[in-house]
Amino acid sequence: MTLFIIVYMLALCCYLYTRNAENKRMRALNKYLMATMYLVWAIYWFFRKYTFASYHPLLIAALIFAWLGDVFLVFDFGRGGDFFLAGNVCFILYEQIVMVDHGKTFGDFAWTFIVVALMLAVFIFLCGKYPERFKLGKMRWPMTFYLSSIFMHGITGLAMALLLPGTSYVMMGIGSLLFMISDMILTTYKFVLGQEKWLVRANSLTYFTGLLLIVLAMSLV
């Protein structure tokens, strides 16, 4: 595990440089390396600790969709977003089932829906109030739909971290929260602040750190 973390973090440090470099091939290879690392690690621990006759394949499906999102996002923003949307749905279902499986009821995490509704309401209000600042255009409603999934993913992860004991659930929950923050940063970069390059580095840092925490949590369950 230590070696995996070291190699992964070294690759992430390299990506923070190549993310804004002109060599797109190097950037893509760097990203694909990290994406493949987190997916292979997850699959390895799945076969060591889990079975297909359970709800845990949902987590592997979520990570496969995230991997596909990473692959396609480099050259097709829309298609990459579709895969991430599917991944978010799988993450949400998985984390909710985990909480129920550990004795929690829907009422224990019903507040997550209220928080997500409020976050979406703020986003929709800002887009309508400041269209010159939030330059989404025709992407306004598709992005609202996508953000509903990533908000739900992140806040459900937060609920799991708060409600369930154990390092693994806290790690996975924080990882999901970082995943959500990374997409909020990417949305800000794409549609609000434009060419602020530090934002894409912040997006990469929070995203790949979040995925690292999620897959490491699998080895601790």
C-alpha positions in Angstrom: 0.0 0.0 0.0 2.8 2.4 0.9 4.5 1.8 -2.5 1.2 2.3 -4.3 0.5 5.6 -2.5 4.0 6.9 -3.2 3.9 6.1 -6.9 0.4 7.5 -7.2 1.2 10.7 -5.5 4.4 11.1 -7.6 2.2 10.7 -10.7 -0.2 13.3 -9.4 2.6 15.8 -8.8 3.7 15.2 -12.4 0.1 15.7 -13.5 -0.2 19.0 -11.7 2.6 20.2 -14.0 1.5 18.5 -17.3 -2.1 19.5 -16.8 -1.4 23.0 -18.1 1.5 22.0 -20.4 1.3 22.2 -24.2 2.2 18.5 -24.6 -1.3 17.1 -24.6 -0.1 13.5 -25.2 2.0 13.6 -22.1 -0.9 15.0 -20.1 -3.2 12.3 -21.4 -0.7 9.5 -20.6 -0.2 10.9 -17.1 -3.9 11.1 -16.5 -4.5 7.6 -17.9 -1.8 6.2 -15.6 -3.4 7.5 -12.5 -6.9 6.5 -13.6 -5.7 2.9 -14.4 -3.8 2.8 -11.0 -6.9 3.5 -9.0 -9.1 1.2 -11.0 -6.6 -1.8 -10.8 -6.1 -1.2 -7.1 -9.9 -1.3 -6.6 -10.4 -4.4 -8.7 -7.6 -6.2 -6.8 -9.1 -5.5 -3.4 -12.6 -6.3 -4.7 -11.5 -9.9 -5.6 -9.7 -10.2 -2.3 -12.5 -9.0 0.0 -15.8 -8.9 -1.8 -18.1 -11.2 -3.8 -20.4 -10.5 -6.8 -23.3 -11.8 -4.8 -23.5 -8.5 -2.9 -24.0 -4.8 -3.4 -20.2 -4.1 -3.7 -20.1 -4.5 -7.5 -21.9 -1.1 -7.5 -18.6 0.4 -6.3 -16.6 -1.2 -9.0 -19.1 -0.1 -11.6 -18.8 3.5 -10.2 -15.0 3.4 -10.5 -15.1 1.9 -14.0 -17.4 4.7 -15.1 -15.0 7.2 -13.4 -12.1 5.6 -15.4 -14.1 5.9 -18.6 -14.9 9.5 -17.7 -11.2 10.2 -17.3 -10.4 8.6 -20.6 -13.0 10.4 -22.6 -12.9 13.8 -20.9 -9.5 14.5 -22.4 -11.0 14.8 -25.9 -14.8 14.8 -25.4 -16.2 16.9 -22.5 -19.8 15.8 -23.1 -19.1 12.1 -23.3 -16.8 12.2 -20.4 -19.5 13.9 -18.4 -22.0 11.2 -19.3 -19.7 8.5 -17.8 -19.1 10.5 -14.7 -22.9 11.0 -14.3 -23.4 7.2 -14.4 -20.5 6.8 -11.9 -22.1 9.3 -9.5 -25.4 7.4 -9.6 -23.6 4.2 -8.7 -21.6 5.9 -5.9 -24.8 7.4 -4.4 -26.6 4.0 -4.5 -23.6 2.2 -3.0 -23.1 4.6 -0.1 -26.8 4.7 0.7 -27.0 0.9 0.7 -23.8 0.8 2.9 -25.5 3.0 5.5 -28.7 1.0 5.5 -26.7 -2.2 5.7 -25.1 -0.8 8.8 -28.4 -0.2 10.6 -29.2 3.4 9.4 -32.6 4.3 8.1 -33.6 6.6 5.3 -34.5 9.2 8.0 -30.9 9.2 9.2 -29.7 10.6 5.9 -32.8 12.3 4.5 -31.2 15.6 5.2 -28.8 15.0 2.3 -31.7 15.6 -0.1 -32.5 19.0 1.5 -28.8 20.1 1.4 -28.6 19.1 -2.3 -31.8 20.9 -3.2 -30.5 24.0 -1.5 -27.2 23.8 -3.4 -29.0 23.4 -6.7 -31.4 26.3 -5.9 -28.3 28.6 -5.2 -26.7 27.5 -8.5 -29.9 28.1 -10.5 -30.4 31.4 -8.8 -26.8 32.6 -9.6 -27.1 31.4 -13.2 -30.3 33.4 -13.7 -29.2 36.5 -11.7 -25.7 36.8 -13.2 -25.8 35.4 -16.7 -22.8 37.5 -17.7 -20.7 35.9 -15.0 -22.1 32.3 -15.2 -21.6 31.8 -18.9 -23.3 28.4 -19.3 -25.6 29.3 -22.2 -27.2 26.1 -23.6 -25.2 24.1 -21.0 -27.1 25.6 -18.1 -29.7 22.8 -17.7 -27.4 19.9 -18.7 -24.9 21.1 -16.1 -27.7 21.6 -13.5 -28.7 17.9 -14.1 -25.1 16.8 -13.8 -24.4 18.9 -10.7 -27.4 17.4 -9.0 -25.7 14.0 -9.3 -22.3 15.2 -8.1 -23.8 17.2 -5.2 -25.8 14.1 -4.2 -22.6 11.9 -4.4 -20.6 14.3 -2.3 -23.2 15.0 0.4 -24.1 11.3 0.6 -20.4 10.6 1.2 -20.4 13.3 3.9 -23.3 11.6 5.5 -21.6 8.2 5.5 -18.5 9.7 7.1 -20.6 11.3 9.8 -22.9 8.4 10.5 -20.7 5.3 10.2 -17.8 4.4 12.5 -14.5 3.2 11.1 -11.6 4.8 9.2 -12.6 3.2 5.9 -16.1 4.8 5.8 -14.7 8.2 6.8 -12.0 7.9 4.1 -14.5 6.9 1.5 -16.9 9.7 2.5 -14.2 12.3 2.4 -13.1 11.0 -0.9 -16.6 11.4 -2.3 -16.7 15.0 -0.9 -13.4 15.8 -2.6 -14.8 14.4 -5.8 -17.7 16.8 -5.5 -15.5 19.7 -4.8 -13.3 18.9 -7.8 -16.3 19.1 -10.1 -17.4 22.4 -8.6 -13.9 23.7 -9.3 -14.0 22.4 -12.8 -17.4 24.1 -13.4 -16.1 27.3 -12.1 -13.1 27.1 -14.4 -15.1 26.1 -17.5 -18.0 28.6 -17.1 -17.1 31.3 -14.7 -13.5 32.3 -14.3 -12.1 31.0 -17.6 -8.3 31.0 -17.9 -7.4 30.8 -14.2 -4.9 27.9 -14.5 -4.6 27.3 -10.8 -8.2 26.1 -10.9 -7.4 23.1 -13.1 -4.6 22.1 -10.8 -7.0 22.4 -7.8 -9.5 20.3 -9.7 -6.9 17.6 -10.4 -5.6 17.6 -6.9 -9.0 17.3 -5.2 -10.3 14.7 -7.8 -7.4 12.3 -7.8 -6.9 12.6 -4.0 -10.6 11.8 -3.6 -10.3 8.7 -5.8 -7.2 7.6 -3.9 -9.1 7.8 -0.6 -12.1 5.9 -2.0 -10.0 3.0 -3.3 -7.7 2.9 -0.3 -10.9 2.6 1.9 -11.7 -0.7 0.0 -8.5 -2.3 1.4 -9.5 -1.3 5.0 -13.1 -2.6 5.1 
